[in-house]
């Protein structure tokens, strides 16, 4: 009747993936999200907070053509810290071994489904209005454990795309991230498309005493 494809979880394991980060999503969860989005062959799938591209890897497995965006230029190019390849071979010998989302898709034989990744904010007007996506899959719940950030341009005359010295980091309210995301999806999803994302929920009023009272009432 159906094939669970649980072997794919092992195939896409982070232990053997060439490009990962601290917040790379577990393959089981990323495949679950791509499945919830009903990704089919030929769909255009976007992750506006792409990071190291775990969700794009999962979407490509189901036949999607994938693209992403992220504010962190250094993350997109594997330059934020000593990476897996650099630790193993040393920085001088790892220059030719480029770590990127494209490298991950090549690793799984999905390079022809890679469209591109762009450095930019979800809230910015990077995309033309008529360019629609079939699916948007993303995760921003990890901003609870990391600083929620956005970039600002200091001085246009001092802009240096190669070093990205123009990006300044500032704090920015958690709720705005999802506000921008839902607004973005409303504008850029095709009719009948799907948005799949994690939304962390914290019950500040939870108390074991309240549960105890309700249980016996």
Rosetta blueprint (number, residue, H / E / L):
1 X L
2 X L
3 X L
4 X L
5 X L
6 X L
7 X H
8 X H
9 X H
10 X H
11 X H
12 X L
13 X L
14 X L
15 X L
16 X L
17 X L
18 X L
19 X L
20 X L
21 X L
22 X L
23 X L
24 X L
25 X L
26 X L
27 X H
28 X H
29 X H
30 X H
31 X H
32 X H
33 X H
34 X H
35 X H
36 X H
37 X L
38 X L
39 X L
40 X L
41 X L
42 X L
43 X L
44 X E
45 X E
46 X E
47 X E
48 X L
49 X L
50 X L
51 X L
52 X L
53 X L
54 X H
55 X H
56 X H
57 X H
58 X H
59 X H
60 X H
61 X H
62 X L
63 X L
64 X L
65 X E
66 X E
67 X E
68 X E
69 X E
70 X E
71 X L
72 X L
73 X H
74 X H
75 X H
76 X H
77 X L
78 X L
79 X L
80 X L
81 X L
82 X L
83 X L
84 X H
85 X H
86 X H
87 X H
88 X H
89 X H
90 X L
91 X L
92 X L
93 X L
94 X L
95 X L
96 X L
97 X L
98 X L
99 X L
100 X L
101 X H
102 X H
103 X H
104 X H
105 X H
106 X H
107 X H
108 X L
109 X L
110 X L
111 X H
112 X H
113 X H
114 X E
115 X E
116 X E
117 X E
118 X E
119 X E
120 X L
121 X L
122 X L
123 X L
124 X L
125 X L
126 X L
127 X L
128 X L
129 X L
130 X L
131 X L
132 X L
133 X E
134 X E
135 X E
136 X E
137 X E
138 X E
139 X E
140 X L
141 X H
142 X H
143 X H
144 X H
145 X L
146 X L
147 X L
148 X L
149 X E
150 X E
151 X E
152 X E
153 X E
154 X L
155 X L
156 X H
157 X H
158 X H
159 X L
160 X L
161 X L
162 X L
163 X L
164 X L
165 X L
166 X L
167 X E
168 X E
169 X E
170 X E
171 X E
172 X L
173 X L
174 X H
175 X H
176 X H
177 X H
178 X H
179 X H
180 X H
181 X H
182 X H
183 X H
184 X H
185 X H
186 X H
187 X H
188 X H
189 X E
190 X E
191 X E
192 X E
193 X E
194 X E
195 X E
196 X E
197 X E
198 X E
199 X L
200 X L
201 X L
202 X L
203 X L
204 X L
205 X L
206 X L
207 X L
208 X H
209 X H
210 X H
211 X H
212 X H
213 X H
214 X H
215 X H
216 X H
217 X L
